[in-house]
Amino acid sequence: MKIKDKDKYKFTIKTKITPEIYRNFAAFDTFMLRKRWVIPAFGAAVFAALAGIFFMKQMNLLAIAAMIFTVAIPVLFYTTFQNIMRRNTHNAPRGAVIDDYLVSLTEEGFEIYSEEEQADCTWADMKAAFRLSNCIALYITKDRSFLISQFNEKRYEEIWAFICSHSGNKAKDRRSAVS
């Protein structure tokens, strides 16, 4: 990681992603931003309607089967989500670091440096920024984001204010959305 001109960087943050931060972000990204709960909810609603129709037609066995699917679909969706979270965090102990990288904010945009990759983005090209309860998510594309974890409350507020001032209406505070 070579930083050529240190004067151009307004903030440089060493970000450490813990399992708690990752789970909070993943829940926000899955349920609130991408709304992936809609399809299982629709499927459960269809089976509930079928169960009602079957009960009215006196087809009790089919009605019971439809009610089982009505309950099973959302339960399976949520259980699968939790299993994926557990697998992705490798059952890491509380406070463990599962990823870390350096985020540098400038007047033009931001740069991310890690051992595996480097990325940069201008404020105009950034898709969105979300402030969650324990991190800030910077979306470079619809499917790619980087997190800034909360480490110092005063500094964290300054960073969020800086991001808001440069990204305009792309920055949204969603602290009460999840957790």
CORRALIN-V512281 format. One record per run of one state. SS is the DSSP state (a for helix, b for strand, c for the rest). FROM is the first residue (numbers start at 1). LEN is the number of residues. If there is no record, write none. Layout:
[[SS	FROM	LEN] [SS	FROM	LEN]]
//
This chain:
[[c	1	5] [a	6	3] [b	9	10] [a	19	15] [c	34	3] [a	37	20] [c	57	3] [a	60	29] [c	89	8] [b	97	10] [c	107	2] [b	109	5] [c	114	4] [b	118	5] [c	123	5] [b	128	4] [c	132	3] [b	135	5] [c	140	5] [b	145	5] [c	150	3] [a	153	18] [b	171	3] [c	174	6]]
//
